[in-house]
Amino acid sequence: MIKGVHVVRISRPSRPLRWYIYAWRGGPQIACIESPTRPRLTAELATAIIEAQGARIAPRDGSLLSGLIRQWRGMTLESASPEWKALAPTTRRTWGSQLAAIEAKWGNTPRSVWNDPRMVTKVIAWRDSRAETPRAADIGVTVLSELLDFGRLRSLVLINVAKGIPNLYRGGNRAEIVWTEDDIAKFIKVAKNEEHIADGLRLASLTGLRRQDLVTLMWANIEKFALVKKALKSSRRKRRYATIPRIPELNALLKELRARHRKPGVETVLVNSYGRPWTGDGFGGSFNRIRDLAGIVHIDPETGEARKKHLHDVRGTFATRLILAGLTDQEAADTMGWSPEQVATIRRVYVDQARVVVALGKRINATSVKRRVK
């Protein structure tokens, strides 16, 4: 194996093992191979890896877009820009693969080309060429926009031609999707022999933490009256602190989690069945497996389309609890490490509409009673 190559094994129920080969950790993907055993490098793969690794260390012309990429991302994390360092590790990994696609497409174009507003049509054409994977296409445009903004703020490009381009993926707005108490009960029932997976859902429903914050939550983050944790992912370009009050239900769950078997020295609140910390991908895959077995979906009231509920949607459930408890948007945002705008969306789409329906129901019932009395 060539030095520095990063290989990731993905196991899927009743399907062959899949191996992803990267030129280096966080670098471009070279191949995806299905094989029961770790694949051997062919001459073709080895050549592609060597070329990618060589391009990583080769000097770049600062007047090209590839030079701007190097300034933003750096050759190593230590040499990266402050903006790149501020991204969560999972975001850097996702965006890194999109940067590789951007560099392959436009790396040799002069930066001056990106000062021409007509490049908007080129970016849209690139987005449309990837329409078979709409989420990836949208992320690619987002990364390009962030790259050009980085350059604009340093006077390396004059405008951001990728800004404001609409998304292809229409499933991104999930504000109306929350996990109900029935959903949670159904999930826990299916996971009765895998309580370590149910632990994560229960903790999410009582804290509203994102997946990566759930699996990295430490006992040191548990204070006398609250959980305090700096979110790994930024919201509205800010890394916010989540300060979650220790309500009785959460205290009871924490007592259970303290009693779980764990390896010596493991201080994460959640652990897997081996007593070790979960990885984000490991917990996410296990969570999705139980969700699918339980058949937990959201039915669009307008189209009847069924969409799988995500772990991230549990955050909306927790947000509704806070809103219904009387917290303002700012208070709920401070509690969850969100922006107030995100909470306002949940309030508008879910809570306020529900209150209107309840109020109408009370008025109709009151009118019916008056008529009967007469």
C-alpha positions in Angstrom: 0.0 0.0 0.0 1.3 3.4 -0.9 2.2 5.6 2.1 -0.5 8.0 3.1 -3.4 6.2 1.3 -6.6 6.2 3.4 -9.0 3.3 3.0 -12.5 3.3 4.5 -14.6 0.1 4.9 -18.4 0.4 4.8 -20.5 -2.6 5.8 -24.1 -2.8 4.8 -26.7 -5.4 5.9 -27.1 -8.2 3.3 -24.9 -6.3 0.8 -21.2 -6.7 -0.1 -18.5 -4.7 1.8 -17.7 -1.5 0.1 -14.2 0.0 0.2 -13.5 3.7 -0.4 -9.9 4.5 -1.4 -8.7 8.1 -0.9 -5.3 9.5 -1.9 -4.9 10.6 1.7 -7.1 11.2 4.7 -9.4 14.0 3.7 -8.1 13.9 0.1 -9.8 13.1 -3.1 -11.6 9.7 -3.6 -9.7 7.5 -6.0 -12.0 4.5 -6.2 -15.0 2.7 -4.6 -14.7 -1.1 -4.7 -17.1 -3.8 -3.5 -15.1 -6.8 -2.2 -15.4 -9.3 0.7 -11.7 -8.5 1.5 -9.5 -5.4 1.5 -8.8 -4.7 -2.2 -5.3 -4.7 -3.6 -4.0 -1.7 -5.5 -3.8 -2.2 -9.2 -1.2 -0.4 -11.3 -4.0 1.9 -12.5 -5.1 2.8 -9.0 -1.5 3.3 -7.9 -0.8 5.7 -10.7 -4.0 7.7 -9.9 -3.0 7.9 -6.2 0.6 8.9 -7.0 -0.6 11.6 -9.3 -3.1 13.0 -6.7 -0.4 13.0 -4.0 2.1 14.6 -6.4 -0.5 17.3 -7.2 -1.0 17.9 -3.5 2.6 19.0 -3.0 3.3 20.5 -6.4 3.7 24.2 -6.5 0.6 26.0 -7.8 0.3 29.2 -9.8 -1.3 31.7 -7.4 -3.2 33.3 -10.3 -5.2 30.1 -10.9 -8.3 29.0 -9.0 -6.3 26.1 -7.7 -4.0 28.6 -6.0 -7.1 30.1 -4.2 -8.1 26.6 -3.1 -4.7 26.1 -1.6 -4.9 29.4 0.3 -8.3 28.5 1.7 -7.7 24.8 2.5 -3.9 24.8 3.0 -1.6 21.9 2.5 -2.3 20.8 6.0 -4.9 21.8 8.6 -2.2 23.8 10.4 -1.5 25.9 7.3 -5.2 26.3 6.4 -7.1 29.6 6.6 -9.0 30.5 9.8 -12.3 30.0 7.9 -11.3 26.4 6.9 -10.1 25.6 10.4 -13.4 26.8 11.9 -15.4 24.2 10.0 -16.4 21.0 11.8 -14.3 18.0 10.9 -17.3 16.3 9.2 -17.9 19.4 7.2 -14.2 19.6 6.2 -14.4 16.0 5.0 -17.5 16.6 2.9 -16.4 19.9 1.5 -12.9 18.5 0.8 -14.4 16.0 -1.7 -16.3 18.8 -3.3 -13.2 20.9 -3.6 -11.5 18.1 -5.4 -14.4 18.1 -7.9 -14.1 21.9 -8.3 -10.4 21.7 -8.8 -10.7 18.9 -11.4 -13.3 21.1 -13.2 -11.8 24.6 -12.9 -8.5 24.4 -11.1 -6.5 25.6 -14.2 -8.8 28.6 -14.9 -7.3 32.0 -14.1 -8.8 33.8 -11.1 -9.6 36.7 -13.4 -12.2 34.6 -15.2 -14.3 34.5 -12.0 -14.7 38.3 -12.2 -17.0 37.9 -15.2 -20.7 37.7 -14.3 -21.3 35.4 -17.2 -19.6 32.6 -15.2 -23.0 32.3 -13.4 -24.3 30.3 -16.4 -21.2 28.1 -16.3 -21.8 27.3 -12.6 -25.4 26.5 -13.2 -24.5 24.2 -16.1 -22.1 22.4 -13.8 -24.8 22.1 -11.1 -27.2 20.7 -13.7 -24.7 18.2 -15.0 -24.7 16.6 -11.5 -28.5 16.6 -11.2 -28.6 12.8 -10.7 -27.2 13.5 -7.2 -29.0 16.8 -6.3 -27.7 17.1 -2.8 -24.1 16.6 -3.9 -24.7 19.1 -6.7 -26.0 21.7 -4.2 -23.1 21.1 -1.8 -20.7 21.6 -4.7 -22.2 25.0 -5.4 -22.2 25.9 -1.7 -18.5 25.1 -1.5 -17.6 27.0 -4.6 -19.6 30.0 -3.2 -17.6 29.8 0.1 -14.4 29.6 -1.8 -15.2 32.6 -3.9 -16.3 34.6 -0.9 -12.9 33.7 0.8 -11.2 35.2 -2.3 -13.5 38.2 -2.5 -12.8 39.2 1.1 -9.1 39.2 0.2 -9.5 41.1 -3.1 -8.4 38.0 -5.0 -11.7 37.9 -6.9 -14.2 40.8 -7.3 -17.5 39.0 -7.2 -19.1 35.7 -6.1 -20.8 34.3 -9.1 -21.9 31.2 -7.2 -23.9 33.1 -4.6 -27.7 32.9 -4.6 -27.9 29.9 -7.0 -31.1 27.9 -6.1 -30.8 24.4 -4.8 -31.8 21.4 -6.9 -32.6 19.2 -3.8 -36.2 19.9 -2.7 -36.1 17.7 0.4 -33.9 20.2 2.3 -36.7 22.0 4.1 -37.6 19.7 6.9 -38.9 22.2 9.5 -42.3 20.5 9.5 -40.8 17.1 10.2 -40.5 16.1 13.9 -40.5 12.8 15.8 -43.7 12.2 17.7 -43.9 10.4 21.0 -45.3 7.4 19.1 -42.3 7.4 16.8 -39.9 7.4 19.7 -41.8 4.6 21.5 -41.8 2.5 18.3 -38.1 3.0 17.8 -37.3 2.0 21.4 -39.4 -1.1 21.0 -37.6 -2.3 17.9 -34.2 -1.5 19.6 -35.1 -3.4 22.8 -32.1 -5.7 22.4 -29.9 -2.8 21.3 -30.4 -0.3 24.0 -27.2 1.6 23.2 -28.8 2.8 19.9 -32.0 3.7 21.7 -29.9 5.7 24.2 -28.9 8.1 21.5 -32.4 8.8 20.4 -33.6 9.3 23.9 -30.7 11.7 24.6 -31.4 13.6 21.4 -35.1 14.0 22.3 -34.2 15.5 25.7 -31.3 17.7 24.5 -31.7 18.5 20.8 -28.0 17.9 20.2 -26.7 17.1 16.7 -25.3 13.7 15.9 -21.7 14.7 16.3 -22.4 16.6 19.5 -24.3 13.6 20.9 -21.5 11.1 20.3 -18.8 13.5 21.6 -20.8 14.7 24.7 -18.6 14.1 27.8 -19.5 13.6 31.4 -17.4 16.8 32.0 -20.1 18.7 30.0 -22.7 17.7 32.6 -22.9 20.5 35.2 -25.1 20.7 38.3 -28.1 22.3 36.6 -27.4 22.0 32.8 -25.5 20.4 30.0 -23.0 22.9 28.5 -21.3 22.1 25.2 -19.9 24.1 22.4 -21.5 22.9 19.1 -19.0 21.3 16.7 -20.9 22.7 13.8 -21.4 26.4 13.2 -24.9 28.0 12.9 -25.1 31.2 10.8 -21.2 31.2 10.8 -21.0 31.1 14.6 -20.0 28.2 16.8 -22.7 28.4 19.5 -22.9 26.9 23.0 -25.8 24.6 23.8 -26.9 25.1 27.4 -29.6 22.4 28.1 -31.4 22.5 31.4 -31.4 19.2 33.4 -35.1 18.5 33.6 -36.2 15.4 35.6 -36.5 13.2 32.5 -33.0 14.0 31.4 -31.6 13.4 34.9 -33.3 9.9 34.9 -31.7 9.1 31.5 -28.3 10.3 32.6 -28.5 8.0 35.7 -29.2 5.1 33.3 -26.4 6.0 31.0 -23.9 6.2 33.9 -24.7 2.5 34.6 -23.9 1.3 31.0 -20.8 -0.9 30.6 -17.9 1.1 29.4 -14.2 0.5 28.9 -11.8 2.1 31.4 -11.1 5.7 30.6 -14.1 6.2 28.3 -15.8 9.4 29.3 -18.4 9.9 26.6 -22.0 9.9 27.8 -23.0 7.5 25.0 -21.2 4.3 24.4 -21.7 1.4 21.9 -22.3 -2.2 22.8 -18.5 -2.7 23.3 -18.3 0.1 25.9 -16.4 2.4 23.5 -17.3 5.8 22.2 -19.5 5.9 19.1 -18.2 7.4 15.9 -20.7 9.7 14.1 -21.0 7.4 11.1 -21.2 4.3 13.3 -24.1 5.6 15.3 -25.8 7.1 12.3 -25.7 3.8 10.4 -27.0 1.9 13.4 -29.7 4.5 14.0 -30.9 4.4 10.4 -31.1 0.6 10.5 -33.5 0.6 13.5 -35.5 3.5 12.0 -36.0 1.5 8.8 -37.0 -1.6 10.7 -39.5 0.4 12.7 -40.9 2.0 9.5 -40.7 5.5 10.8 -41.5 8.0 8.0 -43.1 11.4 7.5 -46.1 11.6 5.2 -46.3 14.8 3.3 -49.9 16.1 3.8 -50.1 17.6 0.4 -48.5 15.0 -1.9 -48.8 11.9 0.2 -45.0 11.3 -0.3 -43.3 9.2 2.4 -39.9 10.6 3.6 -37.7 8.9 6.1 -37.3 10.8 9.4 -33.7 11.6 10.2 -32.0 11.8 13.6 -31.6 15.5 12.9 -35.4 15.8 12.9 -35.4 15.0 16.6 -33.9 18.5 17.2 -37.2 19.9 15.9 -39.1 17.8 18.5 -37.0 19.2 21.3 -37.4 22.7 19.9 -41.2 22.4 20.1 -40.9 21.3 23.7 -39.0 24.4 24.5 -41.4 26.7 22.6 -44.5 25.1 24.2 -42.9 25.5 27.6 -43.0 29.3 26.9 -39.4 30.1 25.9 -38.8 32.9 23.4 -37.0 32.2 20.2 -33.8 33.7 21.6 -34.1 31.6 24.8 -34.7 28.4 22.8 -31.9 29.2 20.5 -29.5 29.8 23.4 -30.5 26.5 24.9 -30.0 24.5 21.7 -27.0 26.3 20.2 -29.2 27.3 17.3 -29.8 30.7 15.7 -33.0 32.5 16.6 -34.1 32.3 12.9 -34.1 28.5 13.0 -36.3 28.4 16.1 -38.6 31.0 14.5 -39.1 28.6 11.6 -40.1 25.7 13.9 -42.5 28.0 15.7 -44.1 29.3 12.5 -44.4 25.9 10.8 -45.3 23.6 13.7 -46.1 25.3 17.0 -48.1 28.4 15.9 -50.1 26.4 13.3 -51.0 23.8 15.9 -52.1 26.5 18.4 -54.3 28.1 15.7 -56.0 24.8 15.1 -56.6 24.2 18.8 -58.0 27.7 19.2 -60.4 27.2 16.3 -61.5 23.9 17.7 -62.3 25.6 21.1 -64.3 28.4 19.3 -66.3 25.8 17.3 -67.0 23.7 20.3 -68.1 26.8 22.3 -70.4 27.9 19.5 -72.0 24.4 19.3 -72.6 24.4 23.1 -74.3 27.9 22.9 -76.6 26.7 20.1 -77.7 23.6 22.1 -78.4 25.7 25.1 -80.7 28.0 23.1 
